[in-house]
Amino acid sequence: MEVNTIPYHTLGYVPDSYHIIDWIPVDTLASIIVDIAHSGRSSKAPLIFNLVNPKDSEWQTFIQAVQKHFSTQKLVPIALLEWIEMLKKVDPGDSQQLATLLAVKILEFYELAALAASRERQLYASHNGVTNMEFLASGQ
C-alpha cells in the first residue's frame, strides 16, 4: 500500500516486533520523583537514581493493548524495518500528516531502536553505583 492512499490518522500498521518493554508510566515515575524529592534525607551525599521498571513486558502484550485501543481499525503487524520505511515515505511538508502520524517526528528514535534490537540487550547493575556513591560520600 502506498503512503499516499493511507488515511491521515494512521498508517494502518504496527511493528510486529520490538525490544522488551520496560517503560514506566509517566504518572508512576512522577510520583516516585516527588517521593524522592520530599524524602527529608539528612545526608549531604549526592543521590543518583536509575528508575527502571522491574517488570518487563513483551512487545506482543503492547500490540494487544494498541489493538484494543484502536478497536475500530485493524492494525496489521509488519516488520519493524518495513514500518520505518513507510514512515520515511510520509511527506515532511504535509503538516496534517505530521500532526496525526506522530511517529514520523521521532523517526530517528525508531531507526536507532531497530539497530539496538539487532544487538543483545544490556542490563546494568546499580549495585556498583550505590557502593561507589557511598565511598565518595565518605570522603575517603
Secondary structure as the mmCIF struct_conf table of DSSP 4:
data_model
#
loop_
_struct_conf.conf_type_id
_struct_conf.id
_struct_conf.beg_label_comp_id
_struct_conf.beg_label_asym_id
_struct_conf.beg_label_seq_id
_struct_conf.end_label_comp_id
_struct_conf.end_label_asym_id
_struct_conf.end_label_seq_id
HELX_RH_3T_P HELX_RH_3T_P1 VAL A 3 THR A 5
BEND BEND1 ILE A 6 ILE A 6
TURN_TY1_P TURN_TY1_P1 TYR A 8 HIS A 9
BEND BEND2 GLY A 12 GLY A 12
STRN STRN1 TYR A 13 PRO A 15
BEND BEND3 ASP A 16 ASP A 16
BEND BEND4 HIS A 19 HIS A 19
STRN STRN2 ILE A 21 ILE A 21
HELX_RH_AL_P HELX_RH_AL_P1 VAL A 26 ALA A 37
TURN_TY1_P TURN_TY1_P2 HIS A 38 HIS A 38
BEND BEND5 SER A 39 SER A 39
BEND BEND6 ALA A 45 ALA A 45
BEND BEND7 PRO A 54 LYS A 55
STRN STRN3 SER A 57 SER A 57
HELX_RH_AL_P HELX_RH_AL_P2 TRP A 59 HIS A 69
TURN_TY1_P TURN_TY1_P3 PHE A 70 THR A 72
BEND BEND8 GLN A 73 GLN A 73
HELX_LH_PP_P HELX_LH_PP_P1 LYS A 74 LEU A 75
STRN STRN4 VAL A 76 ILE A 78
HELX_RH_AL_P HELX_RH_AL_P3 LEU A 80 LYS A 88
TURN_TY1_P TURN_TY1_P4 LYS A 89 LYS A 89
BEND BEND9 VAL A 90 VAL A 90
TURN_TY1_P TURN_TY1_P5 PRO A 92 GLY A 93
HELX_RH_AL_P HELX_RH_AL_P4 SER A 95 THR A 100
HELX_RH_3T_P HELX_RH_3T_P2 LEU A 102 ILE A 106
HELX_RH_AL_P HELX_RH_AL_P5 LEU A 107 ALA A 117
TURN_TY1_P TURN_TY1_P6 SER A 118 SER A 118
BEND BEND10 ARG A 119 ARG A 119
HELX_LH_PP_P HELX_LH_PP_P2 GLU A 120 GLN A 122
BEND BEND11 SER A 126 SER A 126
HELX_RH_AL_P HELX_RH_AL_P6 HIS A 127 SER A 138
TURN_TY1_P TURN_TY1_P7 GLY A 139 GLY A 139
#
